[in-house]
Structures are given as structure tokens and as C-alpha cells.
Amino acid sequence: MIAAIEARKSNGRSSVEYRWLCADGSYRHFLDQAVLLKDNEGRPLEFAGTLTDITDQRSLESQLMQAQKMDAIGKLTGGIAHDFNNLLAAVIGGLGILEKRATLGNEEAKILGMTRRAAEQGSELVRRLLAFARRQTLEPKPVSIAALKESVSDLLTHTLGGLVSIEWEITKDIGNPFADRAQLELALLNLIINARDAMPDGGTITIAADDRSVSSGEIAGLAPGNYVRLAVTDTGTGIATEYLEKVLEPFFTTKDVGKGSGLGLPMVYGFAKQSNGAFRIESRVGRGTTVELWLPEASEDGASRDVPKKSEAVAVDSDVRPLKILLVDDHPKSGRRRLRCWKTWDTLSSKLRMAARL
């Protein structure tokens, strides 16, 4: 800024961006442009120009860049998680065959159990990565906020400890978000536990829920329409400005070593995006953090959009004879074909369900 002011003394013009720290602690961005005015004899008189507030423009540009970066990371993460998921399926399947066919002593069985638990932990890690990459399977339906409050409160009864309390602020006649209830509960739990960890000396976590209407272009990434906003606010240590964008990247965490995987917020972010909603975070060091989930509000006929239950998804005729299914797996490294045959559809479907859970 100082250099621009000095330079305009010689060239007669200036154009520079800077930001102001306002009295309330927020920042505003300005574009300051000026040109030198002269009298009829060419002598300099004064500088005239404009001071334009470009805060909203810079904010939208920053949101767009962040969205593009997160989309690229999501695609990379999703591809890696998908391949890793296939490898884990083979490992867990092989362990299952060993348990059934091999005669194991106590020590061998113990080692096999430890290996299975490690593989299952890897499967859980993959599930979180797929959630961030927006490739998990969701079953969205209208979710009652009152029922959500009850279930989340029950889960947190023995988790928060005596130093942290929860306050719910739910507006009257609030609508129902259209989302996967299990994943929504998990997302809220992640946010609440993060808020608890940010308040080592205790405090209050406020969970607010209200209806919001969004017009075109009002919030980046959100289509116009009605939404239910869920906000989790703490009075903890807060997050430094330079870390606010990084906290949504997988494996990045501000917690001490061993106290966080860095996948909680990315999973919540991926869930919000996959649900056609939005994720927003605001924080100030020493004052606390507010994380918002914006989810589409279910329409009045939302019940008709419910995903059918598994028992209703496939109708099976009792007169149909058992089927023989032949699965051919062409392994690229072995150069030979491995054939497996399941004599009944029930056996194959159980294998497929196990793979789906992985």
C-alpha cells in the first residue's frame, strides 16, 4: 500500500487492494483507485478516485477456489478408497475362509482375530473416506428434528462429561430435513464431540435448528429453495484463520497427536454436499467456533420419496427354482481364471451384502 502511494507521485495513478480491520474484529476488502487531476496549465492539483468495497466478491472467489480444491481432493480420495476397499474385501474374505476351513490353535486363532480387527478398522477408515468423496450410499427421507434431538441426546449422555452442557434452540414449526438419518446423527455427533474437545475447561455447546430460504446466488453451491439449518456452536479455543480451509482436508487436524484422525469434518462436509446441502464454518481464536449444516427441506409429499425397505425392494416368487450363478474373476497377475460357483441365490446375495458393508 505504501509503495503504491509512493509510485503514484511519479506516474499519476494508483490501483491497489487492501483490507481493513474493523472495530468488531471483522475484515473488509477494498479496491482503492486514484488518478491525478491537473489545472489548465498542467500543474497537479489533487488525486480523485474511488474506494470500492469488494469483500463479497473476494469471498465468493475464495469459496469457488475452495470448492474446486475440495472437489479435486474428493475425486482423488474416492479413487484411492475404492481400490483399497477391493483389497480389504479380499483380505476379510480370505480370513473368513481360514476360520472355516483351517484347524487353528489358540495362538493362531488369536493372531487371526487381531488381523481381522485391523482389516475391519481399515474398512471403517475407507467408509469415512468414501463419505468425504461423496460416494457412500445414502437413504434420504424426511427426518424429524425432535426425534433427531432425542436420539443424539441419548447417545451423548455418558460422552460429554460433567464440564460440558448442551443447549438446543429449535424454532417452532420447523420443517424436516431430507437426509439420511443415520448419517445425519453421525455428522452431528462428530461436530458435538469436536466442540467438546475445543473446550478443555468446559462450557456450553449450543445446537440451533431453523428454517432458511435461499435465493439464487445467495450462498455458493446452494440451489434456490428451502433449507433446514443446523448450527453447532461452542465457546472454545477456536481455529486460526489460516487453518479454516485446511480443516476440511482429509487427515488434517488441529488436535494433538493421537487425539484425532482428521476425518471427522471432511466426512461431515462430504455428507452435506452429497445431500445437496452445504457446510459452513466460522471461528475466532479464543471465542469459539460455529459449524453449520444446510440440508434441503423435505416437501409436503416427502413420504412418497422414501427409499423402499430392503424387504420391499425385491419381490421373490416362491415358485422360482434355485439359480446357479457363475462368477469369473480374471486376475491380471496370475494369468489364469479363477472360477467360483454358488449353488443358490441366497448364498451369493449374502456374499454381496458382506461386500457392500465393506
N, C-alpha and C positions, 0 to 999 in steps of 0.2 A: 504494500500500500504506500509506504513511504517512498519507495523507488518510483512508483507511478506518478506521484505528486511532483517529485523532482524532475522526472522526464518531461512532463507536460509544460514545464517552464521553457523548454527549448523547442518542442515540436508543436505546442499549442493545442494539444488534445490529450485525453486520457480515457481509458476504459478498464475498470478493474472490479473484480468481485471480492467481497469480504463478508464476514459475519459479525453480528453484534451480539454480545451477551446482555440479555435483557434483565431487568430488575427481578423478575420472577424466576430467574435461573435458566430460562429457555434461550435458544439461539434463533436469530433471524438472518437470512442471507440476502444481500443486496448487490445490485449491479449499479455501480457509480460511473456515469459517463459525463464528460465535460468537454467544451471547446472554448477557445479564447476569443473574446469579442474585441474588436478594434474600432477606433473612431475613424472619421473620414480621411484623416491624414496617416492612417496605418499604425497609430500608437495603441498599445494594448490598454484595454480598459478593465475588463473583468472576465472571469470564467462563468459560463452559463451551462447548465446541464440538467440531468435528471438523476434521481435516486429511486430505483425500481426494486420493490420487494419481490424476490424470486424464490422465496422459501418453498412455496408449494411446488413450483417447477422442479427444483432440485430434489425435493422429497420424492416426487413421482419418478424422476430419473433414477434415484437411488433404489427405490422399490423395484423398478424394472430390472436394473442390473442384478439386484439380489435374487429376483425370481429366476432370471436366466441362469445365474450361477447355480442356484439350488436345483433347477431342472437338469442341468448338465451333471451335477453330482448324483442326482437321483437315478439318472439313466445308467451311469457307471456302477453305482452301488447295486441297483436292481439286477444288472447282468452278472455281477460277481456273486451276489446272493443266490441267484437262480442256479448257477453252475455248482456252487458249494452245496446247495440243497440236494442236488442229484448225488453228489458224493456221499453226503450224510445218509441218504436213503439206502445206498448200497452198504454202508458200514452198519447201520442199525439192522438192516435186513439180514446181513451176514451173522451178526451177533445173535439174532433170533434163531437162525438155523443151528448155530453152535449149541445154544441152550437146549434145543430139542433133540439133537442127534448125538452130541458128544457126551461121554461119561466124564464128568469133571469132579475133581476132589474139592475139598473146602477152599483151599488156597486158590485153585484155578477159578472156581466159581466167584470168589471174591474179586479177583482181577477182572473177570468178565463183567461183573456188576459195576465196577469202577469205570471200565471202558464205556459201558452203556450210558452211565450217568454223564460222562464227559461228552458223549455224542449227543445226548438229549439237551445238554446245555448249549452245545453248538447249534442245535435246531432252534432253540429259543432265541439265540443271537440272530440267526437267519430270519426268523419271524419279525424281529424288530427292524432289521434292515429292509425287508420287504414292505413293512409298514411305512418306513420313510420314503421308499421308492414308489409308493402308491400302487403296489402290486399284490396286496393282500386281498383276500376275498371278504367282502362286506355284505351284510344282510340288513340294509337300511329299512327302517319303519318308524312311524311316529313314536317318540319317547316322551313319557310323562315326566316333567321336571320334578313333581312331587315324589314320584317313585324313584327317580334318579337320586334325589336328596336322601331319601330313606336308605337306599342300598349303599351309597357311598359313605354315609354316616356310620352305618353298621360295620363296614369294613375298616373304618379308621378308629373305631372305639379304643382299641388297645395299641394303636400305632403311634399316635402323635405325642403321647407323654403328657405329664401334668402342666408343663410350662406353656403349651400352645393350645389355643382355643379356636373354634371355628364359628363364624357368624354367617348366616345365609340371608341374603337380601333378594327376594324373589318378588317381582311385580305382580299385581293382581291380574287374573285372567291371562296369564302368559300363554303363548302358543307352544306347540310341541315341535321340537327339532326333528328333522327327518334324517336319522343317522342309525348306525349300528350301535345298539345299546351297550353291548359288551365292550366294544372298543371305546365308546364314549366314557364309560365308567373307568376304564383303564387310563384313558387320557387325563381325566380329572384327578385320579389317584396320583399319577405322575406329577402333575402340577402342584398338588397339595403337598406331597412329600418334598418336592423341591423347595416349596415355600417354607416348610418346617426346617429344612436343612439350612436355609438362609437366615434363620433366627435362632442361633445357638443359645441366646439368653431368654428365649421365649417371646411370645407376642400373640397377635391375633391374625388369623387368616380369614379374609372376607371373600365369600363366593357370591357374586351378583349374577342375576339372570334377568334379562328383559328382552322385549321385542324391539327390533330396529327395522327401518325401511331404508333401502339403499337405492339411490338413483344412478343413472348411467355415469360411469367415470368417477363416482364419489370415492370409492375405495378400490385401489388397484387389485385386479384379479377377481373381483366380485361382480357377478351379473346383477342387473337391477332386479329388485324383488324384496320379499320379506324374509327376515332372518331372526334367529334367536341367538343372542349374545351371552356367552358365559365368560365371566371375568374372575380370575383368581388373583387376589391382591395380598401381599404380605408387607410387613414393616421391618424387613430385614436389612442385610448389608448392601443389597443392590448389586448391579452389574455395571462395570465400567463401560463407557461408550464404545471404546474400541473392540469390545468383546460381544456387543449386542448382536451383530450379524453372524459372528462365528459360532454362537451357541446353538445354531440350528444345523451345523455341520456334524455329520456322524463322528463320534469318538472325541469330539472336543468338549471339555468340561472345565469349569472353574473350581470344582471341588478338589479336595486333597486326594493324593494318590490312594487308590483302593476304596474310595467312597463314592465313585460314580463311573458309569460306563460311557457316558457321553451319548447315549442313545435315547434318553427319555424325551427331551424336547424335539429331536428330529422325528421320533415316532409320532408325537402329537401333531407336529407340522404336517407330516405326510397324511395322517388321518384326516385332518381338516381339509387339505387340498383334494384328497380322494373323495371326500363327502361333498364336493362342490362348495366348500366354505372358505374361510380364511383364518390365518393365525397372525396375531399381532402381539408385540411385546414392547413395553416401556419400562425403563428402570432408571433410577438415580442412586448413585453411590451414597450409602448411609441413610437413604429414605425408603427404600423398598422397591418392589417390582410388581407390575401388573401384566398378566398374560391373558389375552382374550381369544376365545374360540367363537367364530361366527359360523353358524350352521343354518342351512335352509330350513325355513318353517314349513311343516307339513301342511298340505292343502286340506280342505274340509273332507275330501274323499280319500284322504291319505291311507285309510284302512284297505282300500282296494289295491294299493301299491305294495302291500306287504308281500315279502318273499314267501312262497309256499313252504310249509314244513316239509322236512325230509320224507316223512311218511306219506305225504301227498304228492311229492314231486314225480314219482314213478309208479304207475299203476301196473301191477303184475297179475297176469291171468293165471289162475291156479291150474288151468288145463295145459299150459305150455310145458313141453318136455324139457329136461335139463339140457343146457348147451355145453359144447366143448369149445373152449377158447384157446387158440394157438398164438402165443406171443413170440415174435422173432426179434432177438436183440443182436445186432451186428456190431460187435465190439471192434473199434478201429485198431487197437494194438494187438489183439490176439490173432486177427486174421481168420477167425473161424466163427461160425454161427452157433449161438447157444440157444437151444430151444427149451421152452418150458410150457407145460400144458396144465391147465386147471380144469378138472372134470365138471365142475359146477360153477354157475354164475355167482353163487353166494361166496364161494372161496375167493374168486377173483375180485369181487366187489369189496371184500374185507381187506384185501391187499391194497386196492386202490384207495380206500378210506384211510388206511395207515399212511400211505404215501402223501395223501392230501394234508394230513395233520402235520407232517414234517415240513 
